[in-house]
Amino acid sequence: MKIINILKHRLILLKRIQNLTKIPICSGFGIKSPEDAVKIAKTGCQGVIVGSAFVKYIQDNLTDKDLPLNLGKYIKSFTKELN
C-alpha cells in the first residue's frame, strides 16, 4: 500500500514538473530492484536513476574476482526489464 501511495505522489509531482519544463525528467531514490525501476519508469519519467543498489552490490561482493563482470550482469538485469 505504501509503495502505491509513493508512486501516485511521484506521478503527481512528475506531471507538475513536466508542465514547467521541456527537459527530460529522471526519477531515483529507493530503487533497489529491476521491478522498482519498472514501476518508476511507468510514472512517465524519461529516465530512472539507480545508484545505491549498485554501490551496495559492489560492497557486498568486494571479494568476488569477477566483480566487474557480475556487476555488469546485475546492471543488465535492470536494463533488460526497462527495454
Residue frames relative to the residue before (quaternion, step in Angstrom):
aa qw qx qy qz dx dy dz
M 1.0000 0.0000 0.0000 0.0000 0.00 0.00 0.00
K 0.6516 0.5263 -0.3218 0.4414 3.58 0.92 -0.90
I 0.6383 0.5293 -0.3282 0.4525 3.61 0.96 -0.86
I 0.6390 0.5284 -0.3300 0.4513 3.59 0.93 -0.85
N 0.6603 0.4980 -0.3105 0.4686 3.60 0.93 -0.85
I 0.6378 0.5160 -0.3257 0.4700 3.58 0.99 -0.79
L 0.6616 0.5019 -0.3113 0.4621 3.59 0.91 -0.86
K 0.6383 0.5125 -0.3296 0.4704 3.58 0.98 -0.78
H 0.6452 0.5156 -0.3138 0.4684 3.57 0.98 -0.85
R 0.6499 0.5066 -0.3145 0.4712 3.60 0.96 -0.87
L 0.6400 0.5294 -0.3297 0.4488 3.58 0.97 -0.80
I 0.6434 0.5126 -0.3173 0.4719 3.58 0.96 -0.85
L 0.6743 0.4860 -0.2948 0.4715 3.59 0.89 -0.91
L 0.6325 0.5415 -0.3305 0.4444 3.56 0.97 -0.86
K 0.6640 0.5004 -0.3062 0.4636 3.59 0.87 -0.90
R 0.6379 0.5191 -0.3294 0.4638 3.60 1.00 -0.78
I 0.6673 0.4956 -0.2981 0.4694 3.57 0.94 -0.91
Q 0.6548 0.5233 -0.3186 0.4426 3.59 0.91 -0.87
N 0.6314 0.5242 -0.3327 0.4646 3.59 1.12 -0.52
L 0.7016 0.4746 -0.2568 0.4653 3.58 1.22 -0.43
T 0.8161 0.1539 -0.0474 0.5551 3.60 1.15 -0.45
K 0.3791 -0.7065 0.5505 0.2324 3.52 -1.29 0.37
I 0.5113 0.6432 -0.4321 0.3717 3.61 1.23 -0.06
P 0.6022 -0.5692 0.4063 0.3851 3.60 -1.13 0.55
I 0.2677 -0.7550 0.5837 0.1327 3.55 -1.06 0.83
C 0.1003 -0.7841 0.6119 0.0258 3.54 -0.88 1.04
S 0.1640 -0.7863 0.5909 0.0758 3.55 -1.12 0.67
G 0.0330 0.7977 -0.6000 0.0506 3.55 -1.07 0.78
F 0.5771 0.6015 -0.4598 0.3061 3.53 -1.29 -0.54
G 0.8651 0.0944 -0.1032 0.4817 3.53 -0.73 1.12
I 0.4850 0.6430 -0.4571 0.3774 3.59 1.19 0.25
K 0.0287 -0.8538 0.5169 -0.0559 3.54 -0.28 1.32
S 0.7886 0.1983 -0.0981 0.5738 3.57 1.22 -0.27
P 0.6515 -0.4923 0.3859 0.4292 3.56 -1.24 0.27
E 0.6285 0.5419 -0.3376 0.4443 3.58 1.05 -0.73
D 0.6182 0.5248 -0.3410 0.4755 3.60 1.06 -0.75
A 0.6441 0.5357 -0.3174 0.4443 3.58 0.95 -0.89
V 0.6458 0.5131 -0.3158 0.4689 3.58 0.99 -0.83
K 0.6402 0.5262 -0.3324 0.4503 3.59 0.92 -0.85
I 0.6677 0.4846 -0.3003 0.4788 3.57 0.94 -0.87
A 0.6376 0.5355 -0.3316 0.4435 3.59 0.94 -0.84
K 0.6604 0.5285 -0.3043 0.4382 3.57 1.05 -0.72
T 0.5491 0.6032 -0.4097 0.4083 3.60 1.24 -0.12
G 0.6041 -0.5947 0.3452 0.4028 3.57 1.26 -0.19
C 0.4654 0.6616 -0.4717 0.3510 3.59 1.19 0.07
Q 0.5024 -0.6756 0.4597 0.2826 3.56 -1.21 0.50
G 0.8021 0.1256 -0.0796 0.5784 3.60 1.22 -0.19
V 0.2297 -0.7425 0.6156 0.1303 3.53 -1.23 0.62
I 0.2064 -0.7878 0.5732 0.0911 3.57 -0.79 1.06
V 0.0123 -0.7721 0.6347 -0.0305 3.53 -0.76 1.12
G 0.0573 0.8194 -0.5669 0.0626 3.58 -0.65 1.04
S 0.7346 0.4565 -0.2507 0.4350 3.54 0.54 -1.19
A 0.6223 0.5450 -0.3521 0.4379 3.59 1.00 -0.73
F 0.6702 0.4835 -0.3005 0.4762 3.59 1.01 -0.76
V 0.6266 0.5194 -0.3330 0.4762 3.59 1.02 -0.76
K 0.6503 0.5106 -0.3135 0.4669 3.59 0.95 -0.86
Y 0.6239 0.5356 -0.3389 0.4572 3.58 0.98 -0.80
I 0.6523 0.5040 -0.3108 0.4732 3.58 0.94 -0.87
Q 0.6643 0.5118 -0.3030 0.4527 3.58 0.86 -0.96
D 0.7019 0.4737 -0.2632 0.4623 3.58 0.97 -0.86
N 0.7805 0.3178 -0.1505 0.5169 3.59 1.21 -0.38
L 0.1950 0.8369 -0.4930 0.1361 3.58 1.15 0.58
T 0.7101 0.4505 -0.2706 0.4686 3.60 1.05 -0.61
D 0.4873 0.6600 -0.4323 0.3744 3.58 1.26 -0.05
K 0.3623 -0.7563 0.5023 0.2108 3.58 -0.54 1.15
D 0.7063 0.3984 -0.2471 0.5304 3.57 1.24 -0.39
L 0.1765 0.8392 -0.4998 0.1215 3.57 1.19 0.53
P 0.6688 0.4893 -0.3468 0.4394 3.67 0.73 -0.82
L 0.6616 0.5010 -0.3026 0.4687 3.58 0.95 -0.86
N 0.7077 0.4624 -0.2672 0.4625 3.57 0.84 -0.97
L 0.5995 0.5284 -0.3594 0.4820 3.58 1.11 -0.60
G 0.6260 0.5361 -0.3299 0.4602 3.56 1.00 -0.77
K 0.6453 0.5085 -0.3139 0.4759 3.58 1.01 -0.79
Y 0.6380 0.5241 -0.3208 0.4640 3.55 1.03 -0.84
I 0.6508 0.4984 -0.3080 0.4829 3.58 0.93 -0.88
K 0.6445 0.5301 -0.3223 0.4469 3.57 0.97 -0.83
S 0.5962 0.5633 -0.3723 0.4343 3.62 1.09 -0.60
F 0.6336 0.5023 -0.3283 0.4885 3.58 1.15 -0.57
T 0.7000 0.4725 -0.2870 0.4521 3.58 0.79 -1.00
K 0.6009 0.5659 -0.3601 0.4347 3.59 1.08 -0.68
E 0.6850 0.4812 -0.2863 0.4661 3.57 0.95 -0.85
L 0.6984 0.4836 -0.2679 0.4545 3.56 1.11 -0.66
N 0.6779 0.4985 -0.2970 0.4514 3.61 1.17 -0.41
